[in-house]
């Protein structure tokens, strides 16, 4: 792989790790302990009419005391559980694409490079990093 290709992989590794750490930082010790046992963190849900966001499990741990409706939709859609799932899926995709870069034919490698670029753009990769 070229230095440019390694740059994009390093960028993706850093960006994905930063999102994982941010998501994990919002979890309490109970959720982190559950994750160490292999459980998924709880999804977040809104409490209608209150502006609150809580864990959507039996604990109903308060996560946000008040947010407006549009903010609630965004926060719940990007709760730690969904962020961590997305990061894990992106890491699997990167693994497949790097395998194609090593073992694929010319066309497959070209598609893999383009796919990595598109993935990186979703994490903020810009012309400045290229």
Number of C-alpha atoms within 10 A of each C-alpha: 8 6 8 11 16 11 13 20 17 12 17 24 16 13 18 21 14 13 17 19 13 14 18 18 12 13 17 12 10 9 16 17 13 13 15 9 9 9 11 16 24 22 16 25 21 22 15 9 7 12 15 18 23 19 20 16 12 7 9 14 14 15 16 15 10 13 15 10 15 8 12 20 14 10 17 18 15 16 18 25 19 18 18 22 13 16 18 14 12 18 15 12 16 19 12 12 21 19 13 18 19 10 11 15 10 11 9 14 18 13 15 21 18 13 15 20 19 13 17 20 14 12 15 13 17 11 7 5 10 10
